[in-house]
Amino acid sequence: MTFSRRQEWVKENLCGNLLSAAGKEGRDVYDLINESAAESPIGVRKLLFNPSLAGGSSQEASSHIRGAFLGIDLGHSRCDILRSCMEGTAMNLGIVLDVLRGFCSLCSEMLLVGDGSTSGLWGDFSRIDDIHKIQEVVRPIPAHVKKYKKLRPAFEQARASRLLWETSSTVLSCE
């Protein structure tokens, strides 16, 4: 599942009222989603999102892995869930980049295109306009990098959990 399809899923399934508000206000719904997500802190109070909504890729332990919210409780808000979706997607992309780095050397800068390229929350990447000229280069905020580095091991441990990929009736049965 691509980044944009995950974001589309989030928009369609979690943000019905933001879609309505965007239409009424003449705004982009993703701007409203980003503003909502920005209300929550980095790490979203230990809420993790595994973005494998369409099954696993070659980086997962199993092709049967499924998406999940881990650590969710009654204290979490929609803003928290939205931010965890963004953070989980970003951490997953980081894991893919680490695998890629094992095969070749990469540049120190990355160019991000599409919806994520216009979001302030995705500020670790370059932004481009419709004609593919770099508008600005955004550097990571060192304090945020430090916090995300602390979160990464928990995300990786959650991804490796059998509960995310085991499809046997003993694990996922509702009976």
C-alpha positions, -999 to 999 in steps of 0.1 A, spaced: 0 0 0 14 34 -10 18 64 13 -10 82 -5 -34 52 -2 -27 51 35 -35 88 38 -66 83 17 -77 55 41 -72 78 71 -91 106 54 -120 83 44 -123 64 76 -113 88 104 -120 123 91 -156 125 79 -163 158 97 -130 173 85 -140 164 49 -172 184 54 -154 213 71 -129 214 43 -157 217 17 -175 244 37 -143 264 43 -128 259 8 -97 243 23 -77 212 16 -88 184 39 -52 173 44 -44 208 58 -71 202 84 -58 167 91 -23 180 96 -35 208 119 -54 182 140 -24 158 141 -1 187 151 -22 192 183 -7 159 196 28 155 210 56 135 194 52 99 204 15 104 210 17 91 245 30 57 235 4 51 207 20 33 178 5 26 143 17 -1 121 8 11 86 7 -24 69 -30 -20 60 -27 -40 28 -4 -67 41 33 -70 45 61 -60 22 95 -77 18 106 -59 50 81 -76 73 84 -109 90 53 -122 71 33 -112 41 2 -117 63 11 -88 86 -18 -63 91 -20 -28 103 -26 -21 140 -29 6 166 -8 -5 196 -12 11 230 -45 28 222 -66 36 252 -96 58 262 -72 87 268 -63 90 231 -81 114 209 -86 115 171 -57 140 169 -35 114 186 -46 87 162 -40 109 132 -5 118 144 3 81 151 -7 73 115 18 98 103 45 88 127 40 51 120 42 57 82 73 78 87 90 52 109 81 25 84 97 45 56 128 49 78 131 11 81 128 8 43 155 34 39 178 15 63 173 -17 42 181 3 11 212 18 27 224 -18 32 225 -22 -6 238 12 -17 249 46 -6 222 73 -4 224 111 -7 222 130 25 190 148 12 157 133 0 131 147 -22 95 141 -12 66 145 -37 29 144 -34 6 152 -5 33 146 22 56 171 6 33 200 15 28 191 51 48 209 79 46 176 99 67 159 72 93 186 76 123 163 73 119 162 36 122 186 7 91 202 -7 84 207 -44 58 224 -65 37 212 -94 64 217 -119 90 198 -98 112 227 -88 125 226 -52 106 252 -32 125 248 0 147 224 19 135 217 54 159 203 79 149 181 107 144 197 141 172 181 162 151 178 193 124 159 173 150 136 157 162 127 192 126 119 203 119 98 172 151 78 176 139 69 211 106 58 197 120 37 168 129 6 189 94 3 202 80 7 167 103 -21 154 94 -44 183 57 -38 176 62 -46 139 79 -79 148 50 -89 171 32 -121 161 -1 -103 168 4 -81 138 9 -110 113 -5 -142 128 -38 -150 112 -46 -182 130 -79 -185 148 -61 -189 182 -49 -153 179 -76 -134 161 -107 -154 168 -138 -135 181 -155 -168 191 
